[in-house]
């Protein structure tokens, strides 16, 4: 990544393994996306690992492999400090999601 804030359209590559749900603790789960179109910011990466805070609050069928999303994210992980992080993609650069919308495929 070469910019702090990004907005992009992406395809969800795969679903993470079973992650805990938000409840007594706040959970942020890492999802891996293929960047299709950059709308704002700059990046040279073709894939993005995005931490989604409390993804279960978005609905049971919101996240599906191969679905399209518009994502607003930042390389600033300050907000993630109050969350328990669940990340299947260790060692890769993470982005923090500030907004996500599922697009029509």
ZISUL-V866841 format. One record per backbone hydrogen bond with DSSP energy under -0.5 kcal/mol. CO is the residue of the C=O (numbers start at 0). NH is the residue of the N-H. Records with the same first field share a line. If there is no record, write none. Layout:
# ZISUL-V866841
CO->NH / NH
This chain:
# ZISUL-V866841
3->74
5->72
6->38 / 39
7->70
8->35 / 36
9->68
10->33
11->65
13->31
24->22
25->83
26->53
27->85
28->51
30->32 / 49
31->12 / 13
32->34 / 47
33->10
36->8 / 38
39->6
41->1 / 2
45->34
47->32 / 49
48->94
49->30 / 51
50->52 / 96
51->28 / 54
53->56
54->57
55->58
58->61
61->63
63->66
66->11
67->102
68->9 / 70
69->100
70->7 / 72
71->97 / 98
72->5
73->95
74->76
76->79
77->80
78->81
79->82
82->84
83->27
84->86
85->29
88->91
92->48
94->50 / 96
95->73
98->71
100->69
